[in-house]
Amino acid sequence: MFKRKIYDKLLDWKKDSRGKTALLIEGARRVGKSTIVKRFAENEYSSYIMIDFAYASATIQNLYKDLSDLDYFFLQLQLQYGVNLVERKSLIIFDEVQFNPLARQAIKLLVADGRYDYIETGSLISIRKNVKDILIPSEERKIQMYPMDFEEFLWATGDTNTSKLLKKMYDDKISIGDGQNRNMMRKFRLYMLVGGMPQSIKAYTESNNLQIVDQVKRDIINLYEDDFYKIDPKGKISALYDAIPSELNKHSSSYQISSVLPNDRKDSISEEITELKSSKTVVASYNVTDPNIGLSNMYNQDKFKLYLVDTGLLVTLIFKDKDFTDNIIYTKLLNDKLPVNLGIIYENAVAQTFATNGNKLFYHTFYDTKQKRNYEVDFLLAKGDKICPVEVKSSSYKTHKSLDMFSEKYSSRINEKVVIYTKDLNVQGHTIYLPIYLTMFL
């Protein structure tokens, strides 16, 4: 069972909440929500009951229709699951709570009762869609769970020291030399190939076979698409998801709905777009019209890009229509011979890393009248009372015209400039050239 950083957040919730709130963990299917909650329950409580609403019996499902007698309710749970609940020492888990909206509504009453702690998990079949007729409990605290990040991947492969050295490298702005950088880049490229889904990493650590890993990722993508069809039988959500690699590869200023669904526009398909975003299988980056502090107040909700929540899944989705044996991307990427048109893999990895670290994603496009051309800054981060523009390169090139033009236009608003690329760390003036494996520290 892999070490996950979210475990510390669960500990903080338990300590701070003391039964006054329930915790809802949201995230795409197969990111490991149920596994981490079960481990937390086993380690931190005297006993627990885990109710999986995707498979719970009708008897359990119907308990939430009448909660006028909580003594009877808890007695039934203990009898049905053969577990003795201990007041203030037991946890009740509502797994896949979106399948029973009444159970989520019951959180208000159950938390007020105060006898036990409650954790909910929710994923792909839209929570948003299934709560339109219920009262959302204000006693519910939400956290987002993402696939495993690069540091967690290193831990899973038995490497517990590298991330500490990388943190010192970043903090002290230390160059490690070309040889060590090539070694670290190989590790990061492997991470991009395998991805951060626990099942994929498990397949890799057990088999050391990327063909097996690829099949696991294909199974996950197929699972997502089956779920998309449950929400949208017409297949529009699935089409939007499948087109993410090609849309990123066009380097357009935003996701072009009409190129994927010729008869639709953003306004006519807004519900499907919302469902795709709320599925947590994708990460959205929004265009900021006036880049300044308070980025969340400046973005254009109708102009966005979509990235996959896991870069390993992106690698597989790019070649979804090919068998693994025909798929040269694994060899190419692992040996640093990635074709230029697959640089989107690096961009997606940066987007995934920023999102995992709790950043909302923003980018900026602008037209320069002197140069008579459009420029784009890949990502914008808030740093103190300034903004940090970030440009992503899938190679060793240090040229960054967009970053320079942006810095000239908004010089008073900028903290530092960052170029994320594949070579060793380097600092030149106010520009930091950062190897992509250090992105997690930004």
C-alpha positions, 0 to 999 in steps of 0.5 A: 500500500503506497504512502500518500500525502493526503493522509496528513490532511486526514489527520489534521481534519480529525484533530481540528474537527473533533467530530464537528464536521464530516470530510468529503474527499472528491476525485476521479475514480481510481485515484485511491480515495477508498484505499486511503480512507480505509487505511486511515480508519484502520490506523486511527480508530477503534472500529469503522464501518465502510458503506460502499453505496455502489453495492450496498444492499437495499436495506442499507440504502433505505435506512437514510429515508427515515432517520427519526430514530438514530439509535435504531439507525446505528443498531442496524448498521452494526448488525448489518456489518458486524461491527461494534461502534464506539462513541467518539472512537469510531468512523463511518465511511460513506464510500461513493456517496453520490449513489445515495444523495439522501445519505449525504443530506443526512450528514447534517443530522449525524454530525449534530448527533456527535457520536461518530466521525464521518468521511465521504468519498465521491467521484465520476458519476456527477455529485453535482447532478445527484444533489439537486433535490437535497440540502447540502450539509454545511457541516461538510468539509471538502478536499480534493484527491489527485493521482500520485505526484512525482514524490509519491511515485519515488516513494512507491519505487523505493526511493525515499532520499531523492525528493529531499535532495531535490528540495535542497536543490530548489531552495538553494538554487543548486545546479547538479550537473548534466550527468545527475540531471540526465538521471533525474530526467529519466526518472521523471520521464518514467513517471510521466509514462507510468502516471500517478494512478495507484493501479498503474504504479502497482503494475509497474512496481510488480512487473517492470513491464510498460506494456502491462502498465499501458493496459491498466491505463487503457482499462481506466480510460475505458472505465471513465468513458463508460461512466461518461455515457451514463451521464451523457448517452449521446457521447458528447462528454466522451468526445470532449475527453478523447479530443484533449490531446489533439486540442492541446496539440493545436496550440490554440488559445482555448479549447475549440468545441466546434472542432470536436462537435461541429454542431455545438458551441460552448453555450449549447454544450455548457452542461456537458462541459460542466459535467466533464470538469466536475468528473475530476478526470480533467483539469481546466486552465482559464484565460486571464484577461488582465493578469494581476493579483487576484487571478480568480477574479480576472479569468474568462470562464468561457475561454479555457484549456483542458488537461488530463488529471493524470499525464500517464493517462494522456500518454495512453490516450494519445495512442488510444487507437493503436496497440501497445506494440505499435506505440513508439512513444514509450521508447521515445519518451523514456530515451529523451527522443520525444517528437516535437509535437508530443511536447504537450506531455510536458505541459500536461505534467506541469498542469497536473503538478500545479493542480495537485499542489492546490493551484488554480490554473490560469494562462494569458494570451495577448497580441503585440501590435509592434510585432503583429503576432499573438503571444501566450504565457502557459501558466500564471501563479500568484506569488505574494503580491506579484504574479509569476509567469511560467513557460514550459519547454519540452527541450533544452531551448532557453528561448522564451519570447512570450515570457519576455514580451509579457514581462515587458508589458507587465513588468511592475506586476511580476515577481520572478519568471520561470522557464520549465525545461529539461536541463539543469537548474540555472538562474539568470537575473530574474529568470529561473530555468527550472528542470521539470522535476522541480516543478512540485516546489513552485 
